[in-house]
Amino acid sequence: MFAIALRYGAISGAIVVGVIIAGMIYADGIGGGYATSSLWFGYLIMILALSTIFLAIREYRNKTLGGVIKFLPAFGVGLLVASALQRLGDEPGALVQLGSQWPKEKPV
């Protein structure tokens, strides 16, 4: 169960981190533009990343439990995937917030 949750958490974390990095490159640096700051774009990425929870539960149900799953094991797998996503996606977000506070020019 942990291997499945970590694998799918890493996939969803890679989606989120990849979009953050691509957005910074496409917008010419941190805070440089509004290319990827669309509300709908953000929701689309969240749906894409969080759909991996469904895929992880489905794989756990089909490969480990033989096609039948109860609520608590499914909830546990979903919670593990979400916690792995949170840990993997947390660090780039902190770096972006820290980078936006840096001064643009060196003080004299």
C-alpha positions in Angstrom: 0.0 0.0 0.0 2.8 2.4 0.9 4.6 1.8 -2.4 1.5 2.5 -4.5 0.8 5.6 -2.4 4.3 6.9 -2.8 4.5 6.2 -6.5 1.2 8.0 -7.3 2.1 10.8 -4.8 5.4 11.3 -6.6 3.6 11.4 -10.0 1.1 14.0 -8.8 3.9 16.0 -7.1 5.9 15.9 -10.3 2.9 17.3 -12.2 2.5 20.2 -9.7 6.3 20.9 -9.5 6.6 20.7 -13.3 3.8 23.2 -13.8 5.3 25.6 -11.2 8.8 25.5 -12.9 7.3 25.7 -16.4 5.3 28.7 -15.3 8.3 30.5 -13.9 10.3 29.8 -17.1 7.4 30.8 -19.4 6.7 34.0 -17.4 10.4 35.1 -17.4 11.1 34.5 -13.8 9.3 34.8 -10.5 6.5 37.4 -10.7 7.4 38.3 -14.3 4.0 37.7 -15.9 0.6 36.3 -15.8 0.9 33.5 -18.3 0.0 30.7 -16.0 -1.9 32.6 -13.3 -5.3 31.8 -14.8 -7.9 30.5 -12.3 -9.1 27.8 -14.7 -5.5 26.7 -15.4 -4.9 26.3 -11.7 -8.1 24.2 -11.2 -7.1 22.1 -14.2 -3.8 21.2 -12.7 -5.4 20.4 -9.4 -7.8 18.1 -11.0 -5.0 16.4 -13.0 -2.8 16.0 -9.9 -5.6 14.9 -7.6 -6.9 12.3 -10.1 -3.9 10.2 -9.2 -5.6 9.5 -5.9 -8.3 7.7 -7.8 -5.7 5.8 -9.9 -3.8 4.7 -6.8 -7.0 3.5 -5.1 -8.0 1.6 -8.2 -4.6 -0.1 -8.5 -4.6 -1.0 -4.8 -8.1 -2.5 -5.2 -7.4 -4.5 -8.4 -3.8 -5.7 -7.7 -3.8 -6.2 -3.9 -7.3 -6.8 -2.8 -8.7 -8.7 -5.8 -11.2 -6.2 -7.0 -13.1 -5.3 -3.8 -12.3 -2.5 -1.4 -13.9 -1.0 1.7 -14.1 2.6 2.6 -11.3 2.7 5.3 -8.6 1.1 3.2 -9.5 3.4 0.2 -9.5 6.4 2.5 -6.1 5.3 3.9 -4.6 5.0 0.4 -6.0 8.4 -0.6 -4.7 10.0 2.6 -1.2 8.5 1.9 -1.2 9.8 -1.7 -2.3 13.2 -0.6 0.3 13.4 2.2 3.0 12.4 -0.3 1.8 15.0 -2.7 1.8 17.6 0.0 5.4 16.8 1.0 6.7 16.7 -2.6 4.8 19.8 -3.7 5.5 21.9 -0.6 9.1 22.7 -1.1 8.9 24.4 -4.5 6.0 26.5 -3.2 8.1 27.7 -0.3 10.9 28.5 -2.7 8.6 30.6 -4.9 7.3 32.5 -1.9 10.9 33.1 -0.6 12.0 34.2 -4.1 9.3 36.7 -4.4 10.5 38.5 -1.3 14.1 38.9 -2.6 15.0 42.4 -3.6 15.2 43.0 -7.4 18.3 45.2 -7.0 21.2 45.2 -4.6 20.9 47.9 -2.0 23.8 50.4 -2.1 
